[in-house]
């Protein structure tokens, strides 16, 4: 704990210097699972990348105290050694504890427990003026609930205590075939009523074909074959499910090792990596997936994605839609998106003893969020022309809002500030920033917006920027550069240090 306190004191000192100058800064974590373009400046950031330790697992209280940059795979490994497990574990091993709290993170257990921030008991934060305080449901509760999903715009989270549950070695996973979104919803709602079920999500492979995956923690390996998804020789989860359930009318059961289940979507990044094979005109089969396995894990994929800039050409959006509007939204995607698979994940959004996700999403008088929402993972190629790509995303955002849905802000956002303020509760959020000395920091909107006007101005006024845009638009230069940087490894978020700052 002493080394943690020293690290926090150093961070607090740095924040005090920025506060004295009223100079905004960004928090550098060392990695990201966001697809937004990196906006770091070395002279305007606070480095928290060293906060990546698990300080204590309490087996009696069933809690773990972890620093914010502890990734999910390290968290799971440490807690499993004590026979315990976080109730909500994000599907990519590189997603961090702090990222899950300050972003919007849910997974297949969120139908039962809600978002990741619901399993947090308390946090330690460095405020915008350098103070170090704790916040929980009973202490500085407005900050505790406000900081969840606020993307570090209320201060720097430096420590978290998480709830744990009893772990088991396997997941008894039942695959239910469905013929459309209506049947998918019925299966999901019935499975959610059964309190013996621990995990629940689904994959729509086409408008009229999908699979709902229902999991229960177990130590019993009888009743189905044991199937893994993390080794090079294992199949990608979605491909395995699609092949196994094609033209099947009855459910199938498998037994999946717990770690393989939790990170079943890591290899292939759900199915996004399949588009890389199309981009490079590479055969997509078991042999090529085996050969290229190193590049098909999400940690490497994010590195390549950021360095190549291809995130600005692919639609990567997660949205939650009320159950009553799910069919309409699915029809919208069938008409306007036309790419499958689509991920489905039921989420406990609000209700008894569950606070609003954060101060930005406090219910407005004209918009009440239902208790349960259905998450749609919408990931695939977008229109090639930049103006058409922007138009598509803006239309998508409008449709989600029209249906009473909520868009997760880890991805690029194309709202105008007026539109953003109409959807989110800026009044309460800004009041919280003022109270906790964070008004000089970038806002959530500052962090998530895509500044189209700035892009266009740069291309008009700078021939260097124009040539760069032209160069990277030539296939396959951007993709090759991303692969090159993935092979080299290292940091992929910071700009190169100038000679003066080295």
ABEGO torsion letter per residue (X at the ends): XAAAAAAAAAAAAAAAAAAAAGBBBBBBAGBBABABBBABBAABBBBAAABABBABBBAAAGBBBBBAABBAAAAAAAAAAAGBBBABBBABAABBAAAAAABBBBBAAAAAAEBAAAABABBBBBBAAGBBBBBBAABGAAAAAAABGAGGAAEBBABBBBBBBBBBABBBBBBBBBAEAAAAAAAAAAAAABAABABBBBBBABAABBBBBBBBBBABABGEBBBBAABAABBBAAAAAAAAABGBABBBBBBBBAAAAAAAAABGGGAAAAAAAAAAGBBBBAAAAAAAAAAABAAAAAAAAAAAGAAAABBBBBBBBBAAAAAAAAAAAAAAAGBOBBBBBBBBABEBGBBBABAAABBBAABBBBABBBBBBBBEBBBABAAAAAAAAAAAAAAAAAAGBBBBAABBBABBAAAAAAABBAAAAAAAAAAAGAAABBBAAAAABBBAAAAAAAAAABAAAAAAAAAAABOAAAAAAAAAAAAAEEBAABBBBBAAAX
